[in-house]
Amino acid sequence: MKRPIYLAQVYYKIANNKTINRKWLSRLDEIFITTEDLAELKTDKDVLSKLANRCGKKVDDIDIDINSIKIISEHGETNDRF
C-alpha cells in the first residue's frame, strides 16, 4: 500500500530518562513523515529516532512527547514495500 510523504513541522518535548527531576524542553523541527495521525506518529520508531538524532541523543535515553504537527507540503508516495 502506497502512503503519501509529507514535509511537516513537528512540535515536540524531550526529557532525559536518567534524571530524577525531569526538565522538559520544547523543540520544533521539520522532518518527512508518512502519516497525519498524531497517535501513530507517537509510536513510529523511525520518526522518534529522527527526532532523537536531531537532539543529539539516543532514543533509549530520552522521552519524546509529540504535541502537534503542521503539514507544509506533500512530496510523492512511498514504495509498495510497506
C-alpha positions in Angstrom: 0.0 0.0 0.0 1.4 3.3 -1.0 1.5 6.1 1.6 2.0 9.8 0.9 5.2 11.5 2.1 4.7 14.8 3.9 7.2 17.5 4.9 5.9 18.7 8.3 6.8 20.9 11.2 6.7 18.7 14.3 6.3 20.3 17.7 7.6 18.1 20.5 9.0 17.9 24.0 12.0 15.9 25.2 13.2 14.9 28.6 16.1 12.8 29.9 15.2 9.4 31.3 18.2 9.2 33.6 17.4 12.1 35.8 15.1 12.2 38.8 13.8 15.7 38.2 12.9 15.8 34.5 13.3 19.1 32.7 11.1 19.1 29.5 12.5 21.1 26.6 10.2 22.2 23.8 11.5 21.8 20.2 10.4 22.4 16.6 11.8 20.5 13.7 10.9 19.9 10.0 11.1 16.2 9.0 9.5 13.9 6.5 6.6 11.8 7.8 4.2 9.3 6.2 1.1 9.9 8.2 -1.0 12.8 9.6 -2.2 10.7 12.6 -0.7 12.0 15.8 -1.2 8.7 17.7 0.6 6.7 15.0 3.5 9.2 15.0 4.0 8.9 18.7 4.7 5.1 18.3 6.6 5.3 15.0 10.2 4.2 15.7 11.6 5.9 12.5 10.1 9.3 13.5 11.2 9.0 17.1 14.8 8.1 16.0 14.9 11.1 13.6 13.8 13.5 16.4 16.3 12.0 18.9 19.1 12.3 16.3 18.2 16.0 15.8 18.7 16.5 19.5 22.0 14.6 19.6 20.6 11.9 21.9 19.7 8.2 21.7 16.1 7.1 21.6 16.5 4.9 24.7 18.0 7.8 26.8 15.1 10.3 26.3 11.3 10.5 26.4 9.7 12.2 23.4 6.2 13.6 23.5 4.9 14.9 20.1 2.4 17.7 20.7 1.3 18.6 17.2 2.2 18.6 13.5 1.8 21.1 10.7 1.8 19.8 7.2 3.9 22.0 4.9 3.7 20.1 1.6 3.3 16.7 0.0 6.3 15.0 -1.7 5.0 11.9 -3.6 4.3 8.5 -2.3 6.3 5.6 -0.7 7.1 2.3 -2.5 4.9 -0.7 -2.3 7.2 -2.3 0.3 5.2 -1.1 3.3 
